[in-house]
Each structure stands twice: as structure tokens, then as C-alpha cells.
């Protein structure tokens, strides 16, 4: 339903289908059809699956498929985060480490397609770009029981409750019969959105995704609304906000592994992470690994640090910070026929001056996207960054998404 809503809101269905096909599973595909739910027009996303029996997968198997797909860097990071959240939730429910969990329903062909297709659609709409603000209303939980590989389980399913607790999601709708939010659906929302009300914005598009059932009491739909952030007053200065700082000290890790450690911590949901060299109490050189994140994803960030470094302890604290206002604007670089999308981050001055193309704010290209574009174009990364900034300065960008 979420994938269908994103496609109905303007995401490229062809790209989503091609990305699903890039998983390399013969017979796995995507098609759409129009429908009505509760009298409302909607789009349905239907996943075709192979006739052969599927097999159970572990987290490493699923992540390998994601990494081999045609998703961009942001899409791969999002899809990996979804499956890590699922593995952590299922592991907590069954008392197993995340890496040992057998992905039953959530690792099946259709769930793989759901996650990868949704990642492609979010990426296409710019909703995974730095600076994009994504909020969600309360999720309908449902009631009763649901069949699973482990027999009949109460609704909400145990994994849904674990995901809601870890991500701070709000559940509601206990009077609705049946399962209304699946673990995969909860993980998709938890990986991209924060609970909140409808933001102030200029609406651009509305997408409506329909479910398989058509109950008589209410429309069985999921809606996605996209738009540009609306100005709510004079241009603001720096914004004060709360962050969670997660740290550990490591003095016994092979230095060659640090790039993969930092990548995994960011994939777990950290906004940023870095290492600071230190000399420990016994005179041994080491590193202090520091990660900044939102409080709801702290358990996932800490779990990634434990798994990747082998450390025996992780500490955290809440801190306040001031951040300059910024927007993320997609631009295209490259020759006709091979244009590549690169996001530029535009910072506002402390006096609140304009972030427009002629304004004095800092303009920088997102490095991961610039690197991907450089590989596709055969250009140096430096040239791609300069071209992206020049395109923005020339007014070739679009407004940021919300």
C-alpha cells in the first residue's frame, strides 16, 4: 500500500520495477492497477512472485541482495536499515541475535520487492535526500490474531510492537479487526519517518495506495502527501534541537575495518559518525567512535557499534545543538542523454539571509551522490561537485521536498 501510494504520488513505476528486477530473481516483478476502496480512487501495487518455492534467509543474505541491486546510495542505505530494524525486532521477540534470525515472511520474495521498490520510489521522489522532512500519522494496529510460521499470534504482532517501541511510533485503531500494520510496513515507516502531525507545506502531489481488502466501514488506503516546506514567518536563524550522542572507545580493532564500521553505523540510522584518535590508560593507541542520532534510533546505532567493533560497552548522552537552517535541492549534471541527479545542500546564514541561488548561504554537493554520478559519467568527483553547485547557482534546481 505504501509503495502504491508513492507511485501514485509521482514516483517512477518503471524505475521501481527495474530496481526490483535487479534483485536477479526470475519471475519477481511489479505491476499496478487502478481500483476503488471505500468509494475512493486508488492505485494498487501488485508483486508477481516466482512459481518455485522460496527459501528462508538470514540478514546477511538479504543485505547482499540489496547491495547488488540498482538502488542508489540513499536507497541501499534505507533498504538495509529496514531489514536491520526487522532483524533486531524479530531477534528481540525470539531471543536471538539479529544475524541469526530466519527471515520468514519478511524475507520472502514479495517482502523483498516491497522494500526495494519502496526504496526506489522514495529515492525518486527525493524523500531520502538530506534535509527532506518525512512525518507519519499514527499507524492502525488492528486487533484479533494473525497466522504465522509460529502459529496464531496476537495483533499487533510482537515484531510490530518491538518496532514501535524502538522507533517511537504511535499505534492506534485497536477496534479494527485483523492485522492492519505488518512488521514490514512498520519497519518501512520507522526507517523513513518520524511521528508527527501534518507539516506546514505547499502540497504538490497526493498518492493513494489501496489494500487488498475493501471493508464497508472505511477506505482501506494509505496516503502519501508531498510538497515544499511552507514559510511560517521571517527567515529563521539557527535552530536549537536535542541530539543523542553515542560513543565507545576501541583500542583493538584492525584499522582497515574502520571505513566499514562507520558505514554500518550510518546505515543503522546515525546522522553522522566519526573517530577521534586517543592514547588509552595503558598507553595503547585507540579510537573514540562517536555517533549523532535521534533518540528513537539509539538502540539500533548501539547494536551496530557492538556488532561491528566487538566493544564491551557503549555510552550515550543527550545534548543540545544549534544547526544552521538548510534545504536540499536536486539538480542534474552531465550531457543530454546521461543526466545524473545530485543533491546540493544549501545552508542559511546566521542572519537568516536567503538560501536562493544568489544568496550568501553555503552550497555543497552531497558527496555520495556526486561519487555515484562521477562513476556514471566518467568524470572526476571534483568536477561533478563543481557542476552541481553551478547548476544550483544558475537556478536549475527545484524546491526541497517535505
Secondary structure, 3 states (H helix, E strand, C coil): CHHHHHHHCCCCHHHHHHHHHCCCCCCCEEEEEEEEECCEEEEEEEEECCCCCCCCECHHHHHHHHHHCCCCHHHHHHHHHHHHHHHHHHHHHHCCCHHHCCECHHHCHHHHHHHHHHHHHHHHCCCCCCCCCCEECCEECEECEEEECCEEEECCCHHHHHHHHHHCCCEECCCCCEECCCHHHHHHHHHHCEECCCCCEEEEEEEEEECCCCCCCCCCEEEEEEEEECCCCCCCCCEEEEEEEEEEEECCCCHHHHHHHHHHHHHCCCCEEEEEEEECCCCCEEEEEEEEECHHHHHHHHHHHHHHHCCCCCEEEEEEEEECCEEEEEEEECCCCCCEEEEEEEECCCCCCCCCCCCCCCEEECHHHHHHHHHHHCCCHHHHHHHHHHHHHCCCCCCCCC
